[in-house]
């Protein structure tokens, strides 16, 4: 059962997570581990306070939203439901804020096998997506008689008008005694009868609904045992309820009635003291600290607590709630730490220009502000500016960890922009300086670079930790990129079955982590792998799916990649006009700062050169090959250097220009170390153009070698290779 309070709207699903925590504690650690399963990485930090300071947010992951939390909680509840019938009860759900209705809608879409009951006050919040409504009105006379007995029902029902709480309160009065005119009068009179316990109750009523005995002892300067005695006396008089050793006011209206008696000055003093005492506790709820500090006039403490609350909201992937809390904090006390925190949150929300403004206001925060500005610029696709901020941050950083984070931001930016040499220097240093999760993340970005450099063994070594999920969910971007480029590296190394497995794991993780912005990338990569295994229809389906997803999500890089792969597939089936059309669509999008746009440019140039050669336009093909080789060499990308040279040899042969066969053979040799998955058909095409039976034999050997690593696609590859060998053989003669 989850019970929401006035402060719960600030932290997403706080009441639900609290109830889940209580359930898991009752079930014990072994059962808890099974119920959390793979979602422990997401939920474990949220189910209890973490010791020590929080690490700085990871701005390289801007794609995570509340659905990550919704999905994890729902999956765990699904496992609970597998153990037996599950009923989720949420009291005072109207106090929970907009996150609860969002989660309930998510639960309904996912089809959780559970009954959910929510108690709400009509008109006080966004309606929940309920399947049925039960309206609870005031009590009728018959129900009132069951509560107070037929002898007193007429008198008490008339005074209470059927209000259950007031009726119960009136029933506490002795028969024949004058009845109080209101609930406040009744509660206040009974409190006065308790002496010191009554004074304690009035103080506790100002502080909150639930009695924190240790907090009251610190605020009142009284002994804990004495206060416990007072609480037990008040519970005996039904002013408090004792729930498993925790005392709380029997009803919010009872607390309100007692709190109303405090003067404004006394209430402010009590709140101020409560806020300061709570702020010294390591596990205190920062929203509660901020609430007391604000009401007590301690605006600096309130602002700091709101920043802590925003950090918790961000940990739950509700960046809108985090930004609202930071807006509030900055209104109370503007300072560099608040602006920096909001810059990071706004970056995660995609509000990059506003994030950059905050980062500039936070300049006094030093390298951390420059790193935040770098990421805001990076995601806004302004790579030159991002690199400048990252470079400046790395230069200014005295702390190795701060320098490593700036270097990682700069290295990733330079890699995305096409300066691979600079990226290599920065990422290598970031990897050597970083520790813990930052080191795993830096290794991942360096591993992606190694994959682009066709240094597959190094790539696998660097990508493996993040691909295994050895960093938290906040490092989702690193994990997904590691899986994606693990697949890419396996394909380049000639291990297509392992490549497809890694790409499938990527797609599963995108769904599990609810990050649709990453959707389509592995699907398109898998299409490329499948096409090189001769599974042309399956590959075509993958490319079309990736294109559809990318258009829906607005990810230009995936759209361009899918269009280029569709163009290449058109070439494979002899549809030159189709290839031309797809290339034109891709070219129209190839502008501005794109992540790895340089790779998309190289691919476009390669397919354009192949298309020209297929149309008998050998001179444009040779020009494209020459440009491709020059650009790929400058970038340090052997995968495109090797095929550019082979395209150039084929174009030169078509033009009747002299070609050194030893150079062709040497470039064919490069394929195994640069792009082994394509080696068989490149070798076959070259064999056909040069009428070389030995190269044709080598093409079939390469196809056979690839088939041995192709898993269930082995037979399809062998069949496709035999089919293409017929055409090559005719050309060889």
Secondary structure by P-SEA (a helix, b strand, c coil): ccccccccccccaaaaaaaaaaaaaaacaaaaaaaacccccccccccccccccccccccccccccaaaaaaaaaaaaaaaaaacbbbbbbcccccccaaaaaaaaaaaaacccbbbbbbbcccccccccccbbbbbccccaaaaaaacccccaaaaaaaacccaaaaaaaaaccccccccccaaaaaaaaaaaaaaaaaaaaaaaaaccccaaaaaaaaacccaaaaaaaaaaaaaaccccccccccccccaaaaaaaaaaccaaaaaaaaaaaaaaaaacccccaaaaaaaaaaacaaaaaaaaaaaaaaaaaaacaaaaaaaaaaaaaaacccaaaaaaaaaaaaaacaaaaaaaaaaaaccccaaaaaaaaaaaaaacaaaaaaaaaaaaaaacccaaaaaaaaaaaaaaaaaacaaaaaaaaaaaaaacccaaaaaaaaaaaaaaaaaacaaaaaaaaacccccccccccaaaaaaaaaaaaaaaaaaaccaaaaaaaaaaaaaaaaaaccccccaaaaaaaaaaaaaacaaaaaaaaaaaaaaaaaaaccaaaaaaaaaaaaaaaaaacaaaaaaaaaaaaaaaccccccaaaaaaaaaaaaaaaaaaaacaaaaaaaaaaaaaaaaaaaccaaaaaaaaaaaaaaaaaacccccaaaaaaaaaacccccccaaaaaaaaaaaaaccaaaaaaaaaaaaaaaaacccaaaaaaaaaaaaaaaaaaaac
